[in-house]
Amino acid sequence: MQRDVWLSAVLLATACSAGLSPSESTRGTPAHGVEVVATVTSQSTTLRITNTGNQDAFLSRCGSSPLVLVQQFAGTEWTGGVQNFACPAPSAPGPISLRPAESISVVRTFTDAGRYRFRVPVGTTQDLNDAAAAVSNAFDVP
């Protein structure tokens, strides 16, 4: 019991010193069976949106791509939650449908160094009345 309390205190101190919980720094939070994973390369960040659930998921549309909101870690909290690009007129009406096991990849370029994450609105119905945010893993842009 005492060892467990000590281990919990060490994990909490480590997470607080980094400003992120251990789960926030390594993985995101899915919504309605949809996972969002960000991978940084030298020039850009690729966002992979995958429906790991067993029913269709619906994503808000931004032009022909899903709506992707960007947050930056500043001080002790995530800020923003806005688009970092212009959203062209929709290429088709309604949301983007993502069937089970289907994925979409989106590439974004960042010009400012920092720690970021993506938020993607996801619903189980086409009207998105139950939309929740699928959140990516946190990533650093050098």
Buried (B, 14 or more C-beta within 10 A) or exposed (E): EEEEEEEEEEEEEEBEEBBBBEEBBEBBBBBBBBBBBBEBEEEEBEBBBBBEBEEBBBBBBBBEBBBBBBBBBEEEEBEBEEEBEEEEEEEEEEBBEBEEEEEBEBEBEBEEEEBBBBBBBBBBEEEBEEBBBBBBBBBEBE
